[in-house]
């Protein structure tokens, strides 16, 4: 990731799967995971939290 502090811009790799959130000028990368769901919580027009949940498919195993 290439950062230009003077222009407050960032160059990202479009070949990499990820989501990005900007909070108060700071870029935060939300990395992918194998399965699950990410939910963004907003407060007063700003991202407050990211809730990460994970799904487990039941396919005959005795424990998860």
PDBQT receptor file of N, H, CA, C and O in Angstrom, charges set to zero:
ATOM      1  N   UNK A   1       0.842  -1.167   0.000  1.00  0.00    +0.000 N 
ATOM      2  CA  UNK A   1       0.000   0.000   0.000  1.00  0.00    +0.000 C 
ATOM      3  C   UNK A   1       0.892   1.235   0.000  1.00  0.00    +0.000 C 
ATOM      4  O   UNK A   1       1.761   1.390   0.858  1.00  0.00    +0.000 OA
ATOM      5  N   UNK A   2       0.667   2.094  -0.959  1.00  0.00    +0.000 N 
ATOM      6  H   UNK A   2      -0.039   1.967  -1.656  1.00  0.00    +0.000 HD
ATOM      7  CA  UNK A   2       1.456   3.317  -1.084  1.00  0.00    +0.000 C 
ATOM      8  C   UNK A   2       0.661   4.492  -0.529  1.00  0.00    +0.000 C 
ATOM      9  O   UNK A   2      -0.473   4.730  -0.945  1.00  0.00    +0.000 OA
ATOM     10  N   UNK A   3       1.259   5.230   0.417  1.00  0.00    +0.000 N 
ATOM     11  H   UNK A   3       2.180   5.037   0.755  1.00  0.00    +0.000 HD
ATOM     12  CA  UNK A   3       0.587   6.347   1.075  1.00  0.00    +0.000 C 
ATOM     13  C   UNK A   3       1.223   7.661   0.635  1.00  0.00    +0.000 C 
ATOM     14  O   UNK A   3       2.447   7.792   0.635  1.00  0.00    +0.000 OA
ATOM     15  N   UNK A   4       0.392   8.636   0.261  1.00  0.00    +0.000 N 
ATOM     16  H   UNK A   4      -0.602   8.530   0.261  1.00  0.00    +0.000 HD
ATOM     17  CA  UNK A   4       0.838   9.986  -0.032  1.00  0.00    +0.000 C 
ATOM     18  C   UNK A   4       0.285  10.878   1.074  1.00  0.00    +0.000 C 
ATOM     19  O   UNK A   4      -0.881  11.272   1.033  1.00  0.00    +0.000 OA
ATOM     20  N   UNK A   5       1.115  11.193   2.059  1.00  0.00    +0.000 N 
ATOM     21  H   UNK A   5       2.062  10.873   2.093  1.00  0.00    +0.000 HD
ATOM     22  CA  UNK A   5       0.686  11.952   3.234  1.00  0.00    +0.000 C 
ATOM     23  C   UNK A   5       0.275  13.372   2.858  1.00  0.00    +0.000 C 
ATOM     24  O   UNK A   5      -0.660  13.921   3.440  1.00  0.00    +0.000 OA
ATOM     25  N   UNK A   6       0.958  13.961   1.904  1.00  0.00    +0.000 N 
ATOM     26  H   UNK A   6       1.717  13.515   1.431  1.00  0.00    +0.000 HD
ATOM     27  CA  UNK A   6       0.658  15.337   1.500  1.00  0.00    +0.000 C 
ATOM     28  C   UNK A   6      -0.752  15.461   0.909  1.00  0.00    +0.000 C 
ATOM     29  O   UNK A   6      -1.474  16.408   1.222  1.00  0.00    +0.000 OA
ATOM     30  N   UNK A   7      -1.142  14.511   0.059  1.00  0.00    +0.000 N 
ATOM     31  H   UNK A   7      -0.555  13.742  -0.195  1.00  0.00    +0.000 HD
ATOM     32  CA  UNK A   7      -2.466  14.542  -0.578  1.00  0.00    +0.000 C 
ATOM     33  C   UNK A   7      -3.505  13.750   0.208  1.00  0.00    +0.000 C 
ATOM     34  O   UNK A   7      -4.686  13.768  -0.139  1.00  0.00    +0.000 OA
ATOM     35  N   UNK A   8      -3.076  13.051   1.269  1.00  0.00    +0.000 N 
ATOM     36  H   UNK A   8      -2.116  13.036   1.551  1.00  0.00    +0.000 HD
ATOM     37  CA  UNK A   8      -3.971  12.193   2.055  1.00  0.00    +0.000 C 
ATOM     38  C   UNK A   8      -4.665  11.153   1.167  1.00  0.00    +0.000 C 
ATOM     39  O   UNK A   8      -5.875  10.943   1.259  1.00  0.00    +0.000 OA
ATOM     40  N   UNK A   9      -3.854  10.496   0.291  1.00  0.00    +0.000 N 
ATOM     41  H   UNK A   9      -2.871  10.666   0.216  1.00  0.00    +0.000 HD
ATOM     42  CA  UNK A   9      -4.362   9.447  -0.574  1.00  0.00    +0.000 C 
ATOM     43  C   UNK A   9      -3.558   8.172  -0.351  1.00  0.00    +0.000 C 
ATOM     44  O   UNK A   9      -2.421   8.200   0.120  1.00  0.00    +0.000 OA
ATOM     45  N   UNK A  10      -4.189   7.050  -0.705  1.00  0.00    +0.000 N 
ATOM     46  H   UNK A  10      -5.113   7.027  -1.088  1.00  0.00    +0.000 HD
ATOM     47  CA  UNK A  10      -3.538   5.754  -0.582  1.00  0.00    +0.000 C 
ATOM     48  C   UNK A  10      -3.775   4.967  -1.857  1.00  0.00    +0.000 C 
ATOM     49  O   UNK A  10      -4.881   4.974  -2.399  1.00  0.00    +0.000 OA
ATOM     50  N   UNK A  11      -2.756   4.297  -2.333  1.00  0.00    +0.000 N 
ATOM     51  H   UNK A  11      -1.858   4.291  -1.893  1.00  0.00    +0.000 HD
ATOM     52  CA  UNK A  11      -2.884   3.419  -3.483  1.00  0.00    +0.000 C 
ATOM     53  C   UNK A  11      -2.976   1.989  -2.960  1.00  0.00    +0.000 C 
ATOM     54  O   UNK A  11      -2.101   1.541  -2.219  1.00  0.00    +0.000 OA
ATOM     55  N   UNK A  12      -4.045   1.264  -3.346  1.00  0.00    +0.000 N 
ATOM     56  H   UNK A  12      -4.756   1.628  -3.948  1.00  0.00    +0.000 HD
ATOM     57  CA  UNK A  12      -4.236  -0.106  -2.872  1.00  0.00    +0.000 C 
ATOM     58  C   UNK A  12      -4.135  -1.085  -4.031  1.00  0.00    +0.000 C 
ATOM     59  O   UNK A  12      -4.319  -0.709  -5.189  1.00  0.00    +0.000 OA
ATOM     60  N   UNK A  13      -3.846  -2.328  -3.719  1.00  0.00    +0.000 N 
ATOM     61  H   UNK A  13      -3.696  -2.633  -2.778  1.00  0.00    +0.000 HD
ATOM     62  CA  UNK A  13      -3.731  -3.407  -4.692  1.00  0.00    +0.000 C 
ATOM     63  C   UNK A  13      -5.123  -3.968  -4.976  1.00  0.00    +0.000 C 
ATOM     64  O   UNK A  13      -5.728  -4.583  -4.098  1.00  0.00    +0.000 OA
ATOM     65  N   UNK A  14      -5.635  -3.765  -6.183  1.00  0.00    +0.000 N 
ATOM     66  H   UNK A  14      -5.143  -3.265  -6.896  1.00  0.00    +0.000 HD
ATOM     67  CA  UNK A  14      -6.967  -4.235  -6.530  1.00  0.00    +0.000 C 
ATOM     68  C   UNK A  14      -7.028  -5.737  -6.777  1.00  0.00    +0.000 C 
ATOM     69  O   UNK A  14      -8.110  -6.285  -6.985  1.00  0.00    +0.000 OA
ATOM     70  N   UNK A  15      -5.902  -6.396  -6.757  1.00  0.00    +0.000 N 
ATOM     71  H   UNK A  15      -5.022  -5.950  -6.588  1.00  0.00    +0.000 HD
ATOM     72  CA  UNK A  15      -5.877  -7.857  -6.904  1.00  0.00    +0.000 C 
ATOM     73  C   UNK A  15      -6.046  -8.548  -5.549  1.00  0.00    +0.000 C 
ATOM     74  O   UNK A  15      -6.211  -9.767  -5.501  1.00  0.00    +0.000 OA
ATOM     75  N   UNK A  16      -6.007  -7.804  -4.463  1.00  0.00    +0.000 N 
ATOM     76  H   UNK A  16      -5.872  -6.814  -4.502  1.00  0.00    +0.000 HD
ATOM     77  CA  UNK A  16      -6.142  -8.352  -3.107  1.00  0.00    +0.000 C 
ATOM     78  C   UNK A  16      -7.577  -8.177  -2.621  1.00  0.00    +0.000 C 
ATOM     79  O   UNK A  16      -8.119  -7.071  -2.649  1.00  0.00    +0.000 OA
ATOM     80  N   UNK A  17      -8.190  -9.274  -2.176  1.00  0.00    +0.000 N 
ATOM     81  H   UNK A  17      -7.751 -10.172  -2.153  1.00  0.00    +0.000 HD
ATOM     82  CA  UNK A  17      -9.542  -9.208  -1.627  1.00  0.00    +0.000 C 
ATOM     83  C   UNK A  17      -9.500  -8.651  -0.210  1.00  0.00    +0.000 C 
ATOM     84  O   UNK A  17      -8.841  -9.212   0.665  1.00  0.00    +0.000 OA
ATOM     85  N   UNK A  18     -10.202  -7.553   0.011  1.00  0.00    +0.000 N 
ATOM     86  H   UNK A  18     -10.738  -7.097  -0.700  1.00  0.00    +0.000 HD
ATOM     87  CA  UNK A  18     -10.272  -6.918   1.329  1.00  0.00    +0.000 C 
ATOM     88  C   UNK A  18     -11.321  -5.822   1.277  1.00  0.00    +0.000 C 
ATOM     89  O   UNK A  18     -11.774  -5.435   0.200  1.00  0.00    +0.000 OA
ATOM     90  N   UNK A  19     -11.698  -5.334   2.422  1.00  0.00    +0.000 N 
ATOM     91  H   UNK A  19     -11.330  -5.649   3.297  1.00  0.00    +0.000 HD
ATOM     92  CA  UNK A  19     -12.556  -4.159   2.528  1.00  0.00    +0.000 C 
ATOM     93  C   UNK A  19     -11.778  -3.122   3.319  1.00  0.00    +0.000 C 
ATOM     94  O   UNK A  19     -10.951  -3.466   4.164  1.00  0.00    +0.000 OA
ATOM     95  N   UNK A  20     -12.043  -1.860   3.046  1.00  0.00    +0.000 N 
ATOM     96  H   UNK A  20     -12.715  -1.580   2.360  1.00  0.00    +0.000 HD
ATOM     97  CA  UNK A  20     -11.329  -0.782   3.727  1.00  0.00    +0.000 C 
ATOM     98  C   UNK A  20     -12.331   0.189   4.340  1.00  0.00    +0.000 C 
ATOM     99  O   UNK A  20     -13.376   0.478   3.757  1.00  0.00    +0.000 OA
ATOM    100  N   UNK A  21     -11.995   0.683   5.515  1.00  0.00    +0.000 N 
ATOM    101  H   UNK A  21     -11.146   0.449   5.989  1.00  0.00    +0.000 HD
ATOM    102  CA  UNK A  21     -12.802   1.680   6.213  1.00  0.00    +0.000 C 
ATOM    103  C   UNK A  21     -11.875   2.836   6.567  1.00  0.00    +0.000 C 
ATOM    104  O   UNK A  21     -10.749   2.623   7.016  1.00  0.00    +0.000 OA
ATOM    105  N   UNK A  22     -12.351   4.050   6.365  1.00  0.00    +0.000 N 
ATOM    106  H   UNK A  22     -13.266   4.223   6.000  1.00  0.00    +0.000 HD
ATOM    107  CA  UNK A  22     -11.575   5.231   6.740  1.00  0.00    +0.000 C 
ATOM    108  C   UNK A  22     -12.235   5.847   7.966  1.00  0.00    +0.000 C 
ATOM    109  O   UNK A  22     -13.419   6.183   7.939  1.00  0.00    +0.000 OA
ATOM    110  N   UNK A  23     -11.463   5.994   9.046  1.00  0.00    +0.000 N 
ATOM    111  H   UNK A  23     -10.501   5.721   9.068  1.00  0.00    +0.000 HD
ATOM    112  CA  UNK A  23     -11.950   6.583  10.281  1.00  0.00    +0.000 C 
ATOM    113  C   UNK A  23     -10.999   7.722  10.662  1.00  0.00    +0.000 C 
ATOM    114  O   UNK A  23      -9.828   7.495  10.967  1.00  0.00    +0.000 OA
ATOM    115  N   UNK A  24     -11.525   8.948  10.637  1.00  0.00    +0.000 N 
ATOM    116  H   UNK A  24     -12.476   9.132  10.389  1.00  0.00    +0.000 HD
ATOM    117  CA  UNK A  24     -10.732  10.130  10.995  1.00  0.00    +0.000 C 
ATOM    118  C   UNK A  24      -9.414  10.202  10.232  1.00  0.00    +0.000 C 
ATOM    119  O   UNK A  24      -8.373  10.516  10.810  1.00  0.00    +0.000 OA
ATOM    120  N   UNK A  25      -9.460   9.911   8.933  1.00  0.00    +0.000 N 
ATOM    121  H   UNK A  25     -10.305   9.657   8.463  1.00  0.00    +0.000 HD
ATOM    122  CA  UNK A  25      -8.267   9.995   8.097  1.00  0.00    +0.000 C 
ATOM    123  C   UNK A  25      -7.362   8.789   8.160  1.00  0.00    +0.000 C 
ATOM    124  O   UNK A  25      -6.334   8.763   7.483  1.00  0.00    +0.000 OA
ATOM    125  N   UNK A  26      -7.706   7.793   8.948  1.00  0.00    +0.000 N 
ATOM    126  H   UNK A  26      -8.541   7.814   9.498  1.00  0.00    +0.000 HD
ATOM    127  CA  UNK A  26      -6.889   6.586   9.067  1.00  0.00    +0.000 C 
ATOM    128  C   UNK A  26      -7.551   5.457   8.292  1.00  0.00    +0.000 C 
ATOM    129  O   UNK A  26      -8.738   5.186   8.476  1.00  0.00    +0.000 OA
ATOM    130  N   UNK A  27      -6.783   4.793   7.418  1.00  0.00    +0.000 N 
ATOM    131  H   UNK A  27      -5.819   5.013   7.268  1.00  0.00    +0.000 HD
ATOM    132  CA  UNK A  27      -7.284   3.671   6.638  1.00  0.00    +0.000 C 
ATOM    133  C   UNK A  27      -7.145   2.386   7.446  1.00  0.00    +0.000 C 
ATOM    134  O   UNK A  27      -6.066   2.063   7.943  1.00  0.00    +0.000 OA
ATOM    135  N   UNK A  28      -8.254   1.659   7.570  1.00  0.00    +0.000 N 
ATOM    136  H   UNK A  28      -9.131   1.922   7.167  1.00  0.00    +0.000 HD
ATOM    137  CA  UNK A  28      -8.253   0.400   8.311  1.00  0.00    +0.000 C 
ATOM    138  C   UNK A  28      -8.654  -0.698   7.345  1.00  0.00    +0.000 C 
ATOM    139  O   UNK A  28      -9.714  -0.624   6.725  1.00  0.00    +0.000 OA
ATOM    140  N   UNK A  29      -7.817  -1.713   7.213  1.00  0.00    +0.000 N 
ATOM    141  H   UNK A  29      -6.955  -1.773   7.717  1.00  0.00    +0.000 HD
ATOM    142  CA  UNK A  29      -8.072  -2.829   6.316  1.00  0.00    +0.000 C 
ATOM    143  C   UNK A  29      -8.840  -3.913   7.076  1.00  0.00    +0.000 C 
ATOM    144  O   UNK A  29      -8.401  -4.370   8.131  1.00  0.00    +0.000 OA
ATOM    145  N   UNK A  30      -9.986  -4.318   6.532  1.00  0.00    +0.000 N 
ATOM    146  H   UNK A  30     -10.342  -3.947   5.674  1.00  0.00    +0.000 HD
ATOM    147  CA  UNK A  30     -10.759  -5.420   7.096  1.00  0.00    +0.000 C 
ATOM    148  C   UNK A  30     -10.407  -6.641   6.255  1.00  0.00    +0.000 C 
ATOM    149  O   UNK A  30     -10.839  -6.764   5.109  1.00  0.00    +0.000 OA
ATOM    150  N   UNK A  31      -9.623  -7.535   6.834  1.00  0.00    +0.000 N 
ATOM    151  H   UNK A  31      -9.273  -7.435   7.766  1.00  0.00    +0.000 HD
ATOM    152  CA  UNK A  31      -9.122  -8.679   6.087  1.00  0.00    +0.000 C 
ATOM    153  C   UNK A  31     -10.195  -9.744   5.915  1.00  0.00    +0.000 C 
ATOM    154  O   UNK A  31     -11.051  -9.918   6.782  1.00  0.00    +0.000 OA
ATOM    155  N   UNK A  32     -10.148 -10.453   4.795  1.00  0.00    +0.000 N 
ATOM    156  H   UNK A  32      -9.453 -10.312   4.090  1.00  0.00    +0.000 HD
ATOM    157  CA  UNK A  32     -11.142 -11.495   4.567  1.00  0.00    +0.000 C 
ATOM    158  C   UNK A  32     -10.889 -12.708   5.453  1.00  0.00    +0.000 C 
ATOM    159  O   UNK A  32      -9.773 -12.951   5.911  1.00  0.00    +0.000 OA
ATOM    160  N   UNK A  33     -11.956 -13.454   5.677  1.00  0.00    +0.000 N 
ATOM    161  H   UNK A  33     -12.863 -13.256   5.305  1.00  0.00    +0.000 HD
ATOM    162  CA  UNK A  33     -11.835 -14.710   6.402  1.00  0.00    +0.000 C 
ATOM    163  C   UNK A  33     -12.535 -15.771   5.577  1.00  0.00    +0.000 C 
ATOM    164  O   UNK A  33     -13.255 -15.448   4.632  1.00  0.00    +0.000 OA
ATOM    165  N   UNK A  34     -12.336 -17.014   5.916  1.00  0.00    +0.000 N 
ATOM    166  H   UNK A  34     -11.752 -17.277   6.683  1.00  0.00    +0.000 HD
ATOM    167  CA  UNK A  34     -12.841 -18.109   5.093  1.00  0.00    +0.000 C 
ATOM    168  C   UNK A  34     -14.366 -18.100   4.991  1.00  0.00    +0.000 C 
ATOM    169  O   UNK A  34     -14.904 -18.197   3.888  1.00  0.00    +0.000 OA
ATOM    170  N   UNK A  35     -15.064 -17.988   6.104  1.00  0.00    +0.000 N 
ATOM    171  H   UNK A  35     -14.627 -17.909   7.000  1.00  0.00    +0.000 HD
ATOM    172  CA  UNK A  35     -16.522 -17.945   6.136  1.00  0.00    +0.000 C 
ATOM    173  C   UNK A  35     -16.957 -16.910   7.169  1.00  0.00    +0.000 C 
ATOM    174  O   UNK A  35     -16.212 -16.616   8.104  1.00  0.00    +0.000 OA
ATOM    175  N   UNK A  36     -18.139 -16.367   7.008  1.00  0.00    +0.000 N 
ATOM    176  H   UNK A  36     -18.743 -16.606   6.248  1.00  0.00    +0.000 HD
ATOM    177  CA  UNK A  36     -18.674 -15.487   8.035  1.00  0.00    +0.000 C 
ATOM    178  C   UNK A  36     -19.268 -14.219   7.475  1.00  0.00    +0.000 C 
ATOM    179  O   UNK A  36     -19.556 -14.104   6.284  1.00  0.00    +0.000 OA
ATOM    180  N   UNK A  37     -19.443 -13.272   8.370  1.00  0.00    +0.000 N 
ATOM    181  H   UNK A  37     -19.209 -13.365   9.338  1.00  0.00    +0.000 HD
ATOM    182  CA  UNK A  37     -20.126 -12.031   8.033  1.00  0.00    +0.000 C 
ATOM    183  C   UNK A  37     -19.510 -10.900   8.844  1.00  0.00    +0.000 C 
ATOM    184  O   UNK A  37     -19.200 -11.063  10.024  1.00  0.00    +0.000 OA
ATOM    185  N   UNK A  38     -19.337  -9.760   8.200  1.00  0.00    +0.000 N 
ATOM    186  H   UNK A  38     -19.588  -9.627   7.241  1.00  0.00    +0.000 HD
ATOM    187  CA  UNK A  38     -18.875  -8.555   8.879  1.00  0.00    +0.000 C 
ATOM    188  C   UNK A  38     -19.992  -7.519   8.801  1.00  0.00    +0.000 C 
ATOM    189  O   UNK A  38     -20.560  -7.292   7.732  1.00  0.00    +0.000 OA
ATOM    190  N   UNK A  39     -20.303  -6.898   9.924  1.00  0.00    +0.000 N 
ATOM    191  H   UNK A  39     -19.842  -7.082  10.791  1.00  0.00    +0.000 HD
ATOM    192  CA  UNK A  39     -21.333  -5.871   9.988  1.00  0.00    +0.000 C 
ATOM    193  C   UNK A  39     -20.691  -4.579  10.471  1.00  0.00    +0.000 C 
ATOM    194  O   UNK A  39     -19.965  -4.576  11.465  1.00  0.00    +0.000 OA
ATOM    195  N   UNK A  40     -20.957  -3.481   9.768  1.00  0.00    +0.000 N 
ATOM    196  H   UNK A  40     -21.547  -3.484   8.961  1.00  0.00    +0.000 HD
ATOM    197  CA  UNK A  40     -20.409  -2.179  10.158  1.00  0.00    +0.000 C 
ATOM    198  C   UNK A  40     -21.465  -1.433  10.966  1.00  0.00    +0.000 C 
ATOM    199  O   UNK A  40     -22.614  -1.316  10.542  1.00  0.00    +0.000 OA
ATOM    200  N   UNK A  41     -21.065  -0.928  12.138  1.00  0.00    +0.000 N 
ATOM    201  H   UNK A  41     -20.131  -1.024  12.483  1.00  0.00    +0.000 HD
ATOM    202  CA  UNK A  41     -21.938  -0.137  13.001  1.00  0.00    +0.000 C 
ATOM    203  C   UNK A  41     -21.542   1.335  12.854  1.00  0.00    +0.000 C 
ATOM    204  O   UNK A  41     -20.382   1.703  13.040  1.00  0.00    +0.000 OA
ATOM    205  N   UNK A  42     -22.530   2.165  12.516  1.00  0.00    +0.000 N 
ATOM    206  H   UNK A  42     -23.472   1.867  12.364  1.00  0.00    +0.000 HD
ATOM    207  CA  UNK A  42     -22.307   3.599  12.321  1.00  0.00    +0.000 C 
ATOM    208  C   UNK A  42     -22.875   4.388  13.490  1.00  0.00    +0.000 C 
ATOM    209  O   UNK A  42     -23.895   4.011  14.067  1.00  0.00    +0.000 OA
ATOM    210  N   UNK A  43     -22.209   5.486  13.838  1.00  0.00    +0.000 N 
ATOM    211  H   UNK A  43     -21.380   5.793  13.369  1.00  0.00    +0.000 HD
ATOM    212  CA  UNK A  43     -22.730   6.411  14.838  1.00  0.00    +0.000 C 
ATOM    213  C   UNK A  43     -22.362   7.825  14.404  1.00  0.00    +0.000 C 
ATOM    214  O   UNK A  43     -21.185   8.129  14.205  1.00  0.00    +0.000 OA
ATOM    215  N   UNK A  44     -23.359   8.686  14.257  1.00  0.00    +0.000 N 
ATOM    216  H   UNK A  44     -24.315   8.439  14.418  1.00  0.00    +0.000 HD
ATOM    217  CA  UNK A  44     -23.151  10.078  13.838  1.00  0.00    +0.000 C 
ATOM    218  C   UNK A  44     -22.349  10.179  12.543  1.00  0.00    +0.000 C 
ATOM    219  O   UNK A  44     -21.506  11.064  12.405  1.00  0.00    +0.000 OA
ATOM    220  N   UNK A  45     -22.606   9.279  11.595  1.00  0.00    +0.000 N 
ATOM    221  H   UNK A  45     -23.291   8.560  11.707  1.00  0.00    +0.000 HD
ATOM    222  CA  UNK A  45     -21.946   9.329  10.296  1.00  0.00    +0.000 C 
ATOM    223  C   UNK A  45     -20.537   8.779  10.266  1.00  0.00    +0.000 C 
ATOM    224  O   UNK A  45     -19.845   8.914   9.257  1.00  0.00    +0.000 OA
ATOM    225  N   UNK A  46     -20.097   8.161  11.350  1.00  0.00    +0.000 N 
ATOM    226  H   UNK A  46     -20.660   8.052  12.170  1.00  0.00    +0.000 HD
ATOM    227  CA  UNK A  46     -18.746   7.586  11.415  1.00  0.00    +0.000 C 
ATOM    228  C   UNK A  46     -18.837   6.113  11.787  1.00  0.00    +0.000 C 
ATOM    229  O   UNK A  46     -19.756   5.686  12.486  1.00  0.00    +0.000 OA
ATOM    230  N   UNK A  47     -17.865   5.348  11.304  1.00  0.00    +0.000 N 
ATOM    231  H   UNK A  47     -17.119   5.695  10.736  1.00  0.00    +0.000 HD
ATOM    232  CA  UNK A  47     -17.816   3.933  11.669  1.00  0.00    +0.000 C 
ATOM    233  C   UNK A  47     -17.390   3.822  13.123  1.00  0.00    +0.000 C 
ATOM    234  O   UNK A  47     -16.361   4.364  13.527  1.00  0.00    +0.000 OA
ATOM    235  N   UNK A  48     -18.196   3.112  13.902  1.00  0.00    +0.000 N 
ATOM    236  H   UNK A  48     -19.031   2.672  13.574  1.00  0.00    +0.000 HD
ATOM    237  CA  UNK A  48     -17.918   2.931  15.327  1.00  0.00    +0.000 C 
ATOM    238  C   UNK A  48     -17.298   1.562  15.588  1.00  0.00    +0.000 C 
ATOM    239  O   UNK A  48     -16.302   1.450  16.301  1.00  0.00    +0.000 OA
ATOM    240  N   UNK A  49     -17.892   0.526  15.008  1.00  0.00    +0.000 N 
ATOM    241  H   UNK A  49     -18.701   0.617  14.428  1.00  0.00    +0.000 HD
ATOM    242  CA  UNK A  49     -17.442  -0.853  15.231  1.00  0.00    +0.000 C 
ATOM    243  C   UNK A  49     -17.611  -1.681  13.970  1.00  0.00    +0.000 C 
ATOM    244  O   UNK A  49     -18.382  -1.335  13.074  1.00  0.00    +0.000 OA
ATOM    245  N   UNK A  50     -16.873  -2.781  13.919  1.00  0.00    +0.000 N 
ATOM    246  H   UNK A  50     -16.247  -3.062  14.646  1.00  0.00    +0.000 HD
ATOM    247  CA  UNK A  50     -17.095  -3.836  12.939  1.00  0.00    +0.000 C 
ATOM    248  C   UNK A  50     -17.317  -5.113  13.740  1.00  0.00    +0.000 C 
ATOM    249  O   UNK A  50     -16.456  -5.533  14.513  1.00  0.00    +0.000 OA
ATOM    250  N   UNK A  51     -18.479  -5.724  13.545  1.00  0.00    +0.000 N 
ATOM    251  H   UNK A  51     -19.179  -5.383  12.917  1.00  0.00    +0.000 HD
ATOM    252  CA  UNK A  51     -18.800  -6.974  14.242  1.00  0.00    +0.000 C 
ATOM    253  C   UNK A  51     -18.518  -8.123  13.285  1.00  0.00    +0.000 C 
ATOM    254  O   UNK A  51     -19.052  -8.168  12.177  1.00  0.00    +0.000 OA
ATOM    255  N   UNK A  52     -17.667  -9.057  13.729  1.00  0.00    +0.000 N 
ATOM    256  H   UNK A  52     -17.234  -9.020  14.629  1.00  0.00    +0.000 HD
ATOM    257  CA  UNK A  52     -17.317 -10.211  12.897  1.00  0.00    +0.000 C 
ATOM    258  C   UNK A  52     -17.979 -11.450  13.465  1.00  0.00    +0.000 C 
ATOM    259  O   UNK A  52     -17.812 -11.764  14.644  1.00  0.00    +0.000 OA
ATOM    260  N   UNK A  53     -18.726 -12.153  12.635  1.00  0.00    +0.000 N 
ATOM    261  H   UNK A  53     -18.861 -11.898  11.678  1.00  0.00    +0.000 HD
ATOM    262  CA  UNK A  53     -19.327 -13.420  13.050  1.00  0.00    +0.000 C 
ATOM    263  C   UNK A  53     -18.848 -14.501  12.095  1.00  0.00    +0.000 C 
ATOM    264  O   UNK A  53     -18.444 -14.219  10.967  1.00  0.00    +0.000 OA
ATOM    265  N   UNK A  54     -18.900 -15.729  12.558  1.00  0.00    +0.000 N 
ATOM    266  H   UNK A  54     -19.228 -15.958  13.474  1.00  0.00    +0.000 HD
ATOM    267  CA  UNK A  54     -18.395 -16.848  11.772  1.00  0.00    +0.000 C 
ATOM    268  C   UNK A  54     -19.450 -17.930  11.680  1.00  0.00    +0.000 C 
ATOM    269  O   UNK A  54     -20.134 -18.230  12.659  1.00  0.00    +0.000 OA
ATOM    270  N   UNK A  55     -19.579 -18.509  10.512  1.00  0.00    +0.000 N 
ATOM    271  H   UNK A  55     -19.024 -18.265   9.717  1.00  0.00    +0.000 HD
ATOM    272  CA  UNK A  55     -20.547 -19.560  10.260  1.00  0.00    +0.000 C 
ATOM    273  C   UNK A  55     -19.847 -20.911  10.282  1.00  0.00    +0.000 C 
ATOM    274  O   UNK A  55     -18.735 -21.050   9.773  1.00  0.00    +0.000 OA
ATOM    275  N   UNK A  56     -20.496 -21.896  10.868  1.00  0.00    +0.000 N 
ATOM    276  H   UNK A  56     -21.400 -21.783  11.281  1.00  0.00    +0.000 HD
ATOM    277  CA  UNK A  56     -19.984 -23.266  10.873  1.00  0.00    +0.000 C 
ATOM    278  C   UNK A  56     -21.028 -24.157  10.233  1.00  0.00    +0.000 C 
ATOM    279  O   UNK A  56     -22.122 -24.316  10.774  1.00  0.00    +0.000 OA
ATOM    280  N   UNK A  57     -20.711 -24.739   9.094  1.00  0.00    +0.000 N 
ATOM    281  H   UNK A  57     -19.822 -24.610   8.654  1.00  0.00    +0.000 HD
ATOM    282  CA  UNK A  57     -21.636 -25.637   8.412  1.00  0.00    +0.000 C 
ATOM    283  C   UNK A  57     -21.598 -27.001   9.081  1.00  0.00    +0.000 C 
ATOM    284  O   UNK A  57     -20.525 -27.565   9.297  1.00  0.00    +0.000 OA
ATOM    285  N   UNK A  58     -22.754 -27.521   9.404  1.00  0.00    +0.000 N 
ATOM    286  H   UNK A  58     -23.626 -27.062   9.229  1.00  0.00    +0.000 HD
ATOM    287  CA  UNK A  58     -22.857 -28.829  10.039  1.00  0.00    +0.000 C 
ATOM    288  C   UNK A  58     -22.940 -29.901   8.960  1.00  0.00    +0.000 C 
ATOM    289  O   UNK A  58     -23.869 -29.930   8.152  1.00  0.00    +0.000 OA
ATOM    290  N   UNK A  59     -21.955 -30.769   8.971  1.00  0.00    +0.000 N 
ATOM    291  H   UNK A  59     -21.201 -30.746   9.627  1.00  0.00    +0.000 HD
ATOM    292  CA  UNK A  59     -21.913 -31.835   7.960  1.00  0.00    +0.000 C 
ATOM    293  C   UNK A  59     -21.464 -33.147   8.592  1.00  0.00    +0.000 C 
ATOM    294  O   UNK A  59     -20.563 -33.811   8.082  1.00  0.00    +0.000 OA
ATOM    295  N   UNK A  60     -22.096 -33.519   9.705  1.00  0.00    +0.000 N 
ATOM    296  H   UNK A  60     -22.829 -32.979  10.120  1.00  0.00    +0.000 HD
ATOM    297  CA  UNK A  60     -21.833 -34.811  10.318  1.00  0.00    +0.000 C 
ATOM    298  C   UNK A  60     -20.829 -34.812  11.455  1.00  0.00    +0.000 C 
ATOM    299  O   UNK A  60     -20.656 -35.844  12.103  1.00  0.00    +0.000 OA
ATOM    300  N   UNK A  61     -20.151 -33.682  11.727  1.00  0.00    +0.000 N 
ATOM    301  H   UNK A  61     -20.291 -32.843  11.200  1.00  0.00    +0.000 HD
ATOM    302  CA  UNK A  61     -19.173 -33.662  12.808  1.00  0.00    +0.000 C 
ATOM    303  C   UNK A  61     -19.888 -33.693  14.156  1.00  0.00    +0.000 C 
ATOM    304  O   UNK A  61     -21.048 -33.293  14.257  1.00  0.00    +0.000 OA
ATOM    305  N   UNK A  62     -19.201 -34.163  15.181  1.00  0.00    +0.000 N 
ATOM    306  H   UNK A  62     -18.259 -34.488  15.098  1.00  0.00    +0.000 HD
ATOM    307  CA  UNK A  62     -19.810 -34.258  16.498  1.00  0.00    +0.000 C 
ATOM    308  C   UNK A  62     -19.582 -33.005  17.344  1.00  0.00    +0.000 C 
ATOM    309  O   UNK A  62     -20.299 -32.772  18.316  1.00  0.00    +0.000 OA
ATOM    310  N   UNK A  63     -18.586 -32.199  16.975  1.00  0.00    +0.000 N 
ATOM    311  H   UNK A  63     -18.002 -32.388  16.185  1.00  0.00    +0.000 HD
ATOM    312  CA  UNK A  63     -18.330 -30.941  17.699  1.00  0.00    +0.000 C 
ATOM    313  C   UNK A  63     -17.940 -29.859  16.692  1.00  0.00    +0.000 C 
ATOM    314  O   UNK A  63     -17.490 -30.139  15.581  1.00  0.00    +0.000 OA
ATOM    315  N   UNK A  64     -18.131 -28.612  17.127  1.00  0.00    +0.000 N 
ATOM    316  H   UNK A  64     -18.497 -28.384  18.030  1.00  0.00    +0.000 HD
ATOM    317  CA  UNK A  64     -17.652 -27.489  16.311  1.00  0.00    +0.000 C 
ATOM    318  C   UNK A  64     -16.857 -26.546  17.189  1.00  0.00    +0.000 C 
ATOM    319  O   UNK A  64     -16.358 -25.528  16.710  1.00  0.00    +0.000 OA
TER     320      UNK A  64
